[in-house]
Amino acid sequence: MNTLHIRAVGDLRCPYVDAAGRNVPGRFAGRARKTFDVLPDGESVPDHEHYRRALKHGDLALVALVAPVPVAIAPAKASAAPVVAKGGDL
């Protein structure tokens, strides 16, 4: 799942939504949990339609769209067993 790196705008408040899409009471996106001050570095939130709508209306500012990092799978190691010729053709 993609994530959005957002920042709160002015005095506007956008309710925080968890990854399941439920509102978190008393919590606002891009703001400190207790003082509600704007977080200077912003915050990463799930890419949810709720935040997309708030970005469109100007309640939040987009800092960056963060795509998930693909997991690299290492190739299988080659067998180190010696090759033995069968039969008498050497």
VMD Tcl script that draws the C-alpha trace (Angstrom):
set ca {
  {0.00 0.00 0.00}
  {1.23 3.49 -0.82}
  {1.59 6.14 1.83}
  {1.25 9.91 1.66}
  {3.62 12.25 3.45}
  {1.38 15.18 4.41}
  {1.53 18.42 6.39}
  {-1.34 20.28 8.08}
  {-2.29 23.68 6.67}
  {-2.76 26.68 8.95}
  {-5.54 26.20 11.51}
  {-7.40 23.63 9.42}
  {-7.86 20.19 10.97}
  {-8.37 16.92 9.17}
  {-9.36 13.91 11.31}
  {-6.78 11.12 11.37}
  {-7.86 7.86 9.73}
  {-6.10 4.56 10.48}
  {-5.13 1.97 7.84}
  {-8.56 0.30 8.16}
  {-10.35 3.59 7.38}
  {-11.64 4.29 10.91}
  {-11.46 7.78 12.46}
  {-9.20 8.04 15.51}
  {-10.97 10.26 18.09}
  {-9.02 13.33 19.22}
  {-6.30 12.87 16.59}
  {-5.69 15.08 13.56}
  {-3.48 14.38 10.54}
  {-0.21 16.33 10.44}
  {-0.63 17.68 13.97}
  {0.91 16.90 17.36}
  {-1.26 14.55 19.43}
  {-1.54 16.69 22.58}
  {-0.95 20.30 21.51}
  {-2.39 20.06 17.96}
  {0.55 22.12 16.66}
  {1.49 21.58 13.02}
  {4.25 18.97 12.72}
  {7.10 20.78 10.91}
  {8.25 17.63 9.08}
  {4.71 16.44 8.44}
  {3.70 12.82 8.87}
  {3.22 9.67 6.80}
  {-0.34 8.38 6.54}
  {-1.98 5.57 4.54}
  {-3.01 6.53 1.00}
  {-6.73 6.77 1.71}
  {-9.53 8.59 -0.15}
  {-10.20 10.62 3.03}
  {-6.74 12.22 2.80}
  {-6.98 12.61 -1.00}
  {-10.21 14.58 -0.51}
  {-8.59 16.77 2.19}
  {-5.63 17.45 -0.14}
  {-8.02 18.44 -2.92}
  {-9.90 20.83 -0.59}
  {-6.68 22.36 0.77}
  {-7.01 21.05 4.35}
  {-3.67 19.22 3.97}
  {-0.55 19.79 1.88}
  {1.22 16.93 0.12}
  {4.93 16.66 0.89}
  {5.53 13.40 -1.05}
  {3.87 10.24 -2.32}
  {5.79 7.27 -0.96}
  {5.52 4.00 -2.88}
  {6.24 0.73 -1.09}
  {9.77 -0.57 -1.46}
  {9.82 -3.78 -3.49}
  {11.35 -6.72 -1.72}
  {14.37 -8.08 -3.57}
  {14.58 -11.83 -3.76}
  {18.11 -13.20 -3.98}
  {18.76 -15.79 -6.67}
  {19.30 -19.36 -5.50}
  {22.93 -20.26 -4.92}
  {24.51 -22.62 -7.41}
  {25.41 -26.04 -6.10}
  {29.12 -26.39 -5.31}
  {29.11 -30.17 -5.80}
  {31.80 -31.38 -8.24}
  {30.66 -32.71 -11.59}
  {31.49 -36.42 -11.94}
  {31.56 -38.01 -15.38}
  {29.73 -41.29 -15.66}
  {31.02 -44.17 -17.69}
  {34.49 -44.71 -19.13}
  {34.56 -41.83 -21.68}
  {37.30 -39.58 -20.29}
}
mol new
graphics top color blue
foreach p $ca { graphics top sphere $p radius 0.5 }
foreach p [lrange $ca 0 end-1] q [lrange $ca 1 end] { graphics top cylinder $p $q radius 0.2 }
display resetview
